[in-house]
Amino acid sequence: MGNDMIAFFQGFGIGGGLIAAIGAQNSFVLAQGVKKQYVFLVPLLCSIIDIVLIVSGTAGVGTFVSTHPKIAYYAAIGGALFLTGYGIKSLHSAFSTNILEKAATKKNACLRSIILTTLALSLLNPHVYFDTIIMLGSISAQFAGGLRLAFTLGACSASVLWFFALSLGGTLLEPFFRKPFSWRILDFSICLVMWTIAWSVWPGISS
């Protein structure tokens, strides 16, 4: 196996490991898959955003961000507030009495709303920047020229594969979520994920 392929699979493995961690973005992609709502558009948007961030990180943007702590500070506050609000929304849905009717209505949700929510969950979570720009950017620094490109392509490939597999997996789980109790579990789980991440990224708490 050539050095390019080794670098590609290293990028694929590391990128996949970082992206696959349960988070706000992944929970949303899975939920949209379960609802069979924009099952191609949502993972496509998430993949494009990840690719832009990964390429930015491996190109050296991660070094800039790490030397400007105020950027990370204000991004963390904004992300934590958004995730807290989204968690409240999911908790309300979990205890809604007409959950099946809401589930059916959500299939006709506004395209603009879906796009904005996808963008917000992808871009307002500081963990996303840490994983893609800083972490992958730092690791890629050990590679030069074509090897760094191979590493970047591997990480990007892992992102695309993961988001589309997650969306498809959600559609396969749809029969299970025909029961109201299953929807409650999903919404309540999403709420816990959002609040846990919001708590972890709020400045000063993790330290």
Secondary structure, DSSP 8 states (H G I E B T S, - for coil): --HHHHHHHHHHHHHHHHHTS--HHHHHHHHHHHHTSSTTHHHHHHHHHHHHHHHHHHTTHHHHHHT-HHHHHHHHHHHHHHHHHHHHHHHHHHT-TTHHHHHHHHTT--HHHHHHHHHHHHHS-HHHHIIIIIIHHHHHTT--THHHHHHHHHHHHHHHHHHHHHHHHHHHTGGGGGSHHHHHHHHHHHHHHHHHHHHHHSTTT--
